[in-house]
Amino acid sequence: MNSNKMFFFFILIFSTFISISANSWMGCWIGLEINLLSFIPLISNSKNLFSSEASLKYFLVQSIASINFLFSILLKMIMFKNFEINNLFSILINSSMFMKMGSAPFHFWFPNIIEGMSWMNCFILMSWQKITPMILMSYYLNNNFLMLIMMINTIIGAIGGINQTSLRKLMSFSSINNLGWMMLAIMISESLWFTYFFFYSFLMSIMCFLFYIMNIYFINQLFIFNMNFLLKFIIDLMNSLSMGSITTFFSICPKMILTYFHNFSYILNIFLSYLFYWVTTLFFYYRIIYSRVFFFFSKKKSFKIFLKNKFFSFFMFFGVIFIMGKFLSAFFFF
């Protein structure tokens, strides 16, 4: 990373803190704009036309979301003079935040832009760039509207990734699916959302770093990669367990039931629907493990890649330990 991109990276970090610590909605909007203008130079690459296209699409989508957000807060200030909860304006503000973080049903730009990015930029967009919209959304929640969006996220994230062969698109639909769980967590408590987001971001960073150092972008590249079977299986297991939300599923459900125990029939329907689409999400992750278990003998000797990155073994070991810790934490919540 050169000095220019390092500068914009620090601006990106500081813009998030500007937005979440602002004491006015205009301050939040300014932080979002600084965040947008600092992330575009990180995406764009003059040597890669796909990155340039992704940066242009990202600018257009984020600009539309910023305009909607600014229009909503100005209209609210003019008409009502204060910010008491109003269903219409809460839906407008929440919709702007959904568009900014690539949430369904405003998700159509998200997989296409992810496809044109490097793995490091994919990780930033799927993790850090969701912090500001999620926190701003928590200031002005519309619970009924949020429940609908949560269901759409789980449906789109589960169904959209079934037929994908690109790992970046697969991770993007997994991110959309995890957004539904994050919204559920932030409705219960911000501390629970922070815990979920930390687990999600850390495991996402491990997977993106592994794919980056192996230079893998498609599922079929996993079959011909010249590694021993145990290492392949561990990578697949880390992918499925982390992105499939197994342990976070077990850790979030007890708190959900305890918080909404007074309306058991309502929360039971949500629980069962989440369970169905969670199993659907696991299908296209375990499909990779299934294929690798039965076809790992067919190696192409002409295609050999030797990993010389000194951090590879460290990340592999740390990822496995982290997954085991998540299983222990799931039992702790029970």
N, C-alpha and C positions, 0 to 999 in steps of 0.2 A: 504494500500500500504506500503510494507516494505521499508527499507532504500535503498536496492539495486535497486529496481524498481523506487524509487524516484530519485536516481542518474541518471539512464538511461532516465527518463522522462525529467529532466533538460537538459541533453545532446541532447535529441531530439529537444527541443525548441531552444537551442543555434545553433544547426546544420542548422536549417532553416534560422536563421539570418546570419550565415556564408555564405550560398549559395547566398542569395538575396543581400548581401552587398559586395560580392567579385568583384574585378575589373578585373578578368580574368576568362576564361572558365575553366581553371584547378582548380581555387579556387572554382568555382561552383560545379565541379565534386567531389572535396574533401568533400565539405559540404554534397552532396548527399550520399556519402559513409558513412560518420559519422552518417547521419540520418538513413541509412539502418541498420547499426550495433547497433544503440541504440534502434531501434524499435523492433528488433527481441526478446531481453530478455523480453520486455513488453508483447509480444504475447505468448511466450512459457510458458507452465505450465506442470510440470512433472506429475501431477495428472490427466491431461486431454489429451488423445491421439489426439483429434481433434485439440487442440491448438498447439500441437507439429507438427502435419501435416501441419497446416496453416502456422506456422513459417518457415518450410522447403520450402513450395511452394512459400511463399513470398520472401525468400532469393534467390531462383533460378530465379524467374521472374525479381526481381529488379537487380540482377547481370547481366542478359542478357541486360536489358535496360541500365545499367551503361556502359557495354562494348560497346554497340552501340553508346552511347553518346560520350564516350572517343575516339572511332574509328573515329567518324564524325569530332570532333574538331581537332584531330591530322591530319587527312587527309586534312582537309580544310587549316590548317596552313602550311602544307608541300607543297600543290599544288598551293595555291593562296597567301600565305604570309600575307594576311590580311583577314578581315571578311566582305567584301562587300557582298551584298545580292546576293545569288545564289540559284536558285530554287531547284536543286538537294540536296544540303547540308542543305538547310532550311527544306526540307521534311524529311531528315534523322534525324536532331536534333529534330524537332517537333514530329516525330514518337517515338523517345526515351522518350520524355516527356509524350506522350500519354500513352505509356506502363507503365510508372511509376505511373501515377495517375489512371490507370484502365479505360481509355477512349476507347470507341469503335473505330475501330474494334479489339483493343488489350485488350478487357474486359473479356476474357473467364476465367481468373484466379480470377477476382475480386469477383463475387458472391460466389465462392467456398471457398475462404479464409475468407470472411465475415462470412460464415456459421459456421466456427470453432472458432470464437472469442467471447469474452465477449462483452457486450454492450458498455463498456467504450472504449475498443480497437476498436470496430466498429466506434464509434464516431471519434476517432483520425484518423483512416484511411480514413473516408469519409469527413473529414473537414481539419484538420491541414496538413495532408500529401499531400494535393493538392496545398498548397500555393507555395512551391518551384517550382514544374513543371510548374504551370501556369505563374509565374513571369518570369522564364527562357524562356518559350515559347514566351512570349510577347517581348523579346529582339530580336527575330529572326523569325518574323511571315512570313508565306506564306499564303496570304489571300485566294487564290483560293483553296488551299489544306485544309485550316481551314474551309472554307464554307462546303466542302464535309464532313469533320469529324463532323461538327456540325449537319448536317442532319442525319448522321449515328447514332450519339448519341441519338438524339430525337427519331429515329425509334426504335433502340434497347431498349432504356429505356422504351418506351411506350409498345412495344409488349412483351418484356421479362418478365414484371411483371404481365401480365394478369392472368396466371394460377398458380401463386406462392401461396403457403400456409404458407411458412416460412416468418416471419416478417423481419428477417435479410436479406434474399434475396430480399424481396420486397423493403426494404430501399436501398439496393445496386443498384437495377435497377432504383430506383428513383434518386439516386446519379448520375448514368450515364446520365439520362435524364436532370438533372440540370446542368451537365457539358456542354451540348450543349448551354444552356442559359448563362453559365459563359463565354464560348468562344465568344459568340456573344457580351457580355458586354465588354470583354477585347479588342475586335476589335474596339469598339466605344471609350472607354476611360478607363484608369486604375481606376479612381475614381468611375465610375459606376460599374466596376467589384468588387471593394472593398465593395461598398454598398450592392450589390447582395450577395457577399460571406458572409458578416456579418449577413444579414437576414437569409441566408441558414444555416449557422453554428449555430446560436443561436437557431433557431427552431429545428434543428437536435439534439442539445444538450438536449433540453427539452424532445423530444420524446424518445431519448436513455435513459435518466435518469428515465423517467416514466416506460419504459419497464424493466429497471434494477431493480428498487425497487419493481415492481410487479412480477418480475421473469417470464416474458412472452416472448415466442419465436415463437409461432405459432398463426395463426388467430383463430383457434378453441378454444384457451385458453381465448380469449376475451369474448366469449359467456357465459362461465361458471364462470367467475370471479364474486365474490359476492360483487358487489358495486351497489349503487343506479343508476337508469337509467340516471339521469341528468349528473352524473359524467362520465358514459360511453359515453354519447353523446358528452360531451365536449372533452374528449380524442380523439374520432374519428374525431370530427370537427377540432381539432388542427392538427391531422395527415394529413387529406385531404387538408386543406387549406395551410399548410406549405409545405408539400412535393409535392402537386399538382401545386404549383407555381402560384396560382391565382393572388395575389396582385403583385408579382414580374413580372408576365406577363404583367399586366396593366402598371407598372411603366417603364418597359424597352422599350415597343413598341413606345411611343412618341419620345424618344431619338433616337431610331433606324431610324424612319422615318425622323426626322429632320436632321440626319447626312447624310443619303443617299437619300435625296430628289431629287438629280440630276439624279438618275437612278431609277425612280419610278417603272417601270415595273419589273425590276430585283428584287427589294426588296419586291414587292407585292407577287411574287411567293414564296419567302422564308417565308414571313409573313403567307400566307395561309397554307403552308405545316407545319409550326410550330404550327399553330392553330389546325390543324387536329390531330397531334400527342399529343398535349397538352390535347385535349379533351379525347383522348385514355388513357392518363395517369390518368386523373381524374376518368375514369371508374372504375379501380380496387381499387381506394380509396373509392369512394362512394358506391361501392359494400359492403364494410365492414359496413358503416353506414346503408345501406338498410337492411342488415341482422340483425343488432343489434336492429333496430327500430321494426322489425316485430317478433323478437324472444326473446325479453328481459324478457318476462314473464316466460320462461322455465328455471328456476334456479335450480341447483342441490344443495339441502340442505347439502348433505354430503361433498361438496367441498366449504369450507369457508376459505377465506383468509382475515385477518384484517390488514390494513396498519397502522403501528405505526411509520413510518418515519416522523419526524417533518418537513422535507422540502417538503413533498408531496403537502400540501395545498398551500404553497408558490409558488411552480413551476406551479401549476395549475392556480392560480390567475395571476401570472406574464405572463404565456403563453397566456391567454385570452386577457389581456391588450395589449400584444405585437401584437397579431393578429389584434385587433381593431386599433392600431396605424398604422399598415401596410395598412389597408384600407384607413385611412386618408391620408397617404403619397401617395397612388396611386392617389387620387383626387388632391393632391398638384402638382403632375407631369403634370396633365392635365391643 
